[in-house]
Amino acid sequence: MGQIKEQMSQKAEDDPEVKKAYDLMMKYGPKQYPYALFMTRHAFLPMEVDEVNNLLDADRTVKLIHEAGGIAIMAHWYYNEHKLSEAGLRAMLKRDALDGLESVIINTIGEKDETEEVNRTRKLIEEFGVAETVGSDSHSAADLEAFAQSRYAAESQGQTARLVERFRPDLSWSNL
């Protein structure tokens, strides 16, 4: 990953668009490096076209989740508003295409204040009556500890039990 980061840094010297993306990646810190460097379609070294073209669209993904007995929760949609606008999300919620939304995600973007995004998401949850989840994008023990210390950790307690109670999913493949 260090070599790719260095390549991006060098390219940023001559390319204003790459510089903008590089500066944003550096602002948000190491937790965002994999995403900004190679894990998304908009990354410095983007996913292969075949990989992107083979991804299911949102409706087919939700259908697959439901057919498998699962609950379809849209995770931190506000990080991807360039792919799914609030209007697009509202349309999905209006036609009952989702069971819930993750309102809070800790450890994904570092220290960015996401109060505005959380509030917008919570308004949608209330308006459409969908389930709410609070999550942690933990990749290490340190990330999990940061989540445990966050102001939102207490809200996550018991959420799995609440989801099971509300949706009664097929638990035959679960360890619950």
C-alpha positions as CSV (number, residue, x, y, z in Angstrom):
1,M,0.0,0.0,0.0
2,G,2.9,2.3,0.7
3,Q,4.1,2.1,-2.9
4,I,0.7,2.9,-4.3
5,K,0.4,5.9,-1.9
6,E,3.8,7.1,-3.1
7,Q,2.7,6.8,-6.7
8,M,-0.4,8.8,-6.0
9,S,1.7,11.4,-4.2
10,Q,4.0,11.8,-7.2
11,K,1.1,11.9,-9.7
12,A,-0.6,14.6,-7.5
13,E,2.3,16.9,-8.3
14,D,1.1,17.2,-11.9
15,D,-2.6,16.4,-11.8
16,P,-5.0,18.7,-10.0
17,E,-7.7,16.0,-9.7
18,V,-5.3,13.5,-8.2
19,K,-4.0,16.2,-5.9
20,K,-7.5,16.9,-4.7
21,A,-8.1,13.2,-4.0
22,Y,-4.7,12.7,-2.4
23,D,-5.2,15.7,-0.1
24,L,-8.6,14.4,1.0
25,M,-7.1,11.0,1.6
26,M,-4.4,12.5,3.7
27,K,-6.8,14.7,5.6
28,Y,-8.9,11.6,6.6
29,G,-5.9,9.5,7.5
30,P,-4.7,5.9,7.2
31,K,-8.1,4.3,7.7
32,Q,-9.1,5.7,4.3
33,Y,-6.0,4.7,2.4
34,P,-7.3,1.4,1.1
35,Y,-10.5,3.0,-0.2
36,A,-8.8,6.0,-1.8
37,L,-6.0,3.9,-3.3
38,F,-7.7,0.8,-4.7
39,M,-10.9,-0.4,-3.2
40,T,-13.5,1.7,-5.1
41,R,-14.3,2.6,-8.6
42,H,-13.1,6.2,-7.9
43,A,-9.8,5.1,-6.3
44,F,-6.4,6.0,-7.6
45,L,-6.1,2.4,-8.9
46,P,-9.8,1.6,-9.3
47,M,-11.4,-1.7,-9.3
48,E,-11.3,-3.5,-12.7
49,V,-14.3,-2.8,-15.0
50,D,-15.3,-6.4,-14.8
51,E,-15.4,-6.3,-11.0
52,V,-17.6,-3.2,-11.1
53,N,-19.9,-4.5,-13.9
54,N,-20.5,-7.7,-12.0
55,L,-21.7,-6.0,-8.9
56,L,-25.5,-6.3,-8.3
57,D,-27.6,-3.1,-8.3
58,A,-29.2,-2.1,-5.0
59,D,-32.6,-3.7,-5.7
60,R,-31.1,-7.1,-6.7
61,T,-28.8,-7.0,-3.7
62,V,-31.8,-6.4,-1.3
63,K,-33.8,-9.1,-3.1
64,L,-30.9,-11.5,-2.6
65,I,-30.6,-10.6,1.1
66,H,-34.3,-11.1,1.7
67,E,-34.3,-14.4,-0.2
68,A,-31.6,-15.6,2.1
69,G,-33.7,-14.7,5.1
70,G,-31.7,-11.6,6.0
71,I,-32.5,-8.0,6.8
72,A,-31.4,-5.3,4.3
73,I,-29.8,-2.3,6.1
74,M,-28.1,0.4,4.1
75,A,-24.7,1.2,5.7
76,H,-23.4,4.7,6.0
77,W,-25.1,5.8,2.7
78,Y,-23.9,9.4,3.1
79,Y,-20.4,8.4,2.3
80,N,-21.6,7.4,-1.2
81,E,-24.1,10.2,-2.1
82,H,-22.3,10.5,-5.4
83,K,-23.7,7.0,-6.1
84,L,-27.0,7.2,-4.3
85,S,-28.4,10.7,-3.6
86,E,-30.8,11.4,-0.8
87,A,-33.6,11.6,-3.4
88,G,-32.6,8.1,-4.6
89,L,-32.5,6.8,-1.1
90,R,-35.9,8.3,-0.4
91,A,-37.3,6.6,-3.5
92,M,-36.0,3.2,-2.2
93,L,-37.4,3.8,1.3
94,K,-40.8,4.9,-0.2
95,R,-41.2,1.6,-2.1
96,D,-40.1,-0.3,1.0
97,A,-36.9,-1.5,-0.7
98,L,-34.8,-1.4,2.6
99,D,-35.4,-2.6,6.1
100,G,-33.2,0.0,7.8
101,L,-30.4,2.5,7.7
102,E,-27.2,2.7,9.6
103,S,-27.2,6.2,11.1
104,V,-23.8,6.2,12.8
105,I,-20.5,4.6,11.7
106,I,-17.5,5.0,13.9
107,N,-13.9,4.4,12.8
108,T,-14.4,4.8,9.1
109,I,-13.3,8.3,8.5
110,G,-11.2,9.2,11.5
111,E,-12.1,12.3,13.5
112,K,-14.6,13.8,11.0
113,D,-17.7,15.3,12.7
114,E,-20.6,13.5,11.1
115,T,-23.4,15.1,13.2
116,E,-25.1,16.6,10.2
117,E,-25.1,13.3,8.3
118,V,-26.3,11.4,11.4
119,N,-29.2,13.8,11.9
120,R,-30.2,13.7,8.2
121,T,-30.2,9.9,8.4
122,R,-32.2,9.8,11.6
123,K,-34.8,12.1,10.1
124,L,-35.2,9.6,7.2
125,I,-35.4,6.7,9.7
126,E,-38.2,8.4,11.5
127,E,-40.0,9.6,8.4
128,F,-40.1,6.1,6.8
129,G,-40.3,4.0,10.0
130,V,-37.3,1.8,9.1
131,A,-34.9,0.2,11.6
132,E,-31.8,2.1,12.8
133,T,-28.4,0.6,13.4
134,V,-25.2,2.1,14.9
135,G,-22.1,0.5,13.7
136,S,-18.3,0.3,14.0
137,D,-16.1,-0.3,11.0
138,S,-13.5,-1.8,13.2
139,H,-10.4,-3.4,11.6
140,S,-8.4,-3.7,14.7
141,A,-8.6,-3.9,18.5
142,A,-7.7,-0.2,18.7
143,D,-10.7,0.6,16.4
144,L,-13.0,-1.5,18.5
145,E,-11.7,0.3,21.6
146,A,-12.3,3.7,20.0
147,F,-15.9,2.6,19.2
148,A,-16.4,1.5,22.8
149,Q,-15.3,4.9,24.0
150,S,-17.5,6.8,21.5
151,R,-20.7,8.6,22.5
152,Y,-22.7,6.2,20.3
153,A,-21.5,2.9,21.7
154,A,-24.3,2.6,24.2
155,E,-26.9,3.0,21.4
156,S,-25.6,-0.1,19.8
157,Q,-26.2,-2.3,22.8
158,G,-29.1,-4.7,22.2
159,Q,-29.6,-3.7,18.6
160,T,-29.2,-7.2,17.2
161,A,-32.0,-8.4,19.6
162,R,-34.2,-5.5,18.6
163,L,-33.7,-6.4,14.9
164,V,-34.5,-10.0,15.5
165,E,-37.6,-9.2,17.4
166,R,-38.8,-6.7,14.8
167,F,-38.1,-8.7,11.6
168,R,-38.1,-12.3,12.8
169,P,-35.4,-13.4,10.3
170,D,-34.5,-17.0,9.6
171,L,-31.9,-17.8,12.2
172,S,-31.1,-21.3,11.0
173,W,-27.7,-20.2,9.7
174,S,-27.0,-17.9,12.6
175,N,-25.0,-18.5,15.8
176,L,-27.6,-16.5,17.7
